[in-house]
Amino acid sequence: MGEKNLIFFVILLIILSFIFLFSSHFYSWIIEKDTNFMDITLKILSRNILYITGLISGLLFPVSLLRKFRFFISWGLLIFLALPIMMKISIKDTYRWIPLGGFTIQPSEIFKIGFLLQISNFLSGNLNKIKIIGFLTFVLISIILLYLTPHFSVIISLLFVTISLLFLKGINLKWLSISSFSVFMILISLIFIKRDYVLERIKSFKEKKIHYQVKQAKIAISRGGFWGVGIGKGKIKYKFLPDLSKDFIFSLIAEETGFIGVFILLFIYLNIIKSLIDGGISINDEFYKTFVLGVALFTFFNVFVHIGVNLGIIPVTGVPLPLISYGGSSGITFSFLFGTSYKIMKEKEKFKDEEVKILWPRYSL
């Protein structure tokens, strides 16, 4: 039953995404007149089609290939993550995107799939030195590339998922402490090695200096009250915060639908996360169990951080709201992961007797 709930709530999110993304683009349509009604509709609809495509792809993808070809998928996505840096594709002074026709692809979002495959393999089966070295090498290279990109919010999400899965797996307290300390030292190193703007954000947050976007977001949230001002009637998108469709979409939802709308949105996300956790726990195979639980953790992280930034309780960072924010790479990645997780939960009985055939079994990287 949990699997059916997952698909239902994911589709519901995609529908809500179209509604609120359309509302958030009123500014460019009505005020700036830089585009027309059909341009906006088609642009947003194309994102929703991508999300649905990702979901269907996940539902149709042979999940046995995730384990069989995990080495090639994960390391291939790691190379893909490095492409903007190697090709020196700089957009907005960062190496986060690769232009592709009228779209841009963000490798750091898609890379989450590869990371999940690596940690799922690491936490399943017996550990050996080669396996540990392979995983640590993968993580280290990942962090270095994400640092150079830079995309600190993804680094933090990877570390959060790693520590959480180690805890859920019941790893020895000694190793959990060492891992937590290592994560702490990595974060401290990243902050103090020439990334001044990270220190600026933390300093501003510590000194209660309210970021302009956060200030406007909090005003919009308070304006929403209990019932909201009505869908399409929010004011935050008009001059106050016109480009809010990515990192501050929650504030628009809160303004236009109020406490009731926020409650419904959180109810949807909680049900998605609960379905993933319940389904993940019921899977006997450790590889697939870890994969599904990892998807739940990534979802929780994005929802918690996005809303936290909008409420001003977390320093400003670019974390999209899953399947709601205007972000094609993030949306298609989450929709694919949700579809794949559904299929894994649906076929969990097959994994009991599944013969594990992997390439290069000696090294099992």
Secondary structure, DSSP 8 states (H G I E B T S, - for coil): -HHHHHHHHHHHHHHHHHHHHHHHTHIIIIIS--S-HHHHHHHHHHHHHHHHHHHHHHHHS-THHHHHTHHHHHHHHHHHHHHHHHTT--BTTBS--EEETTEEE-HHHHHHHHHHHHHHHHTSS---HHHHHHHHHHHHHHHHHHHHTT-HHHHHHHHHHHHHHHHHTT--HHHHHHHHHHHHHHHHHHHHSS-HHHHHHHHHHHTT---HHHHHHHHHHHHHTTT-S-TT--STTTTTSS--TTTSHHHHHHHHHHHHHHHHHHHHHHHHHHHHHHHHHT---HHHHHHHHHHHHHHHHHHHHHHHHHHTSS-------TTTSS-HHHHHHHHHHHHHHHHHHHTGGGGGS-----SSTTT--
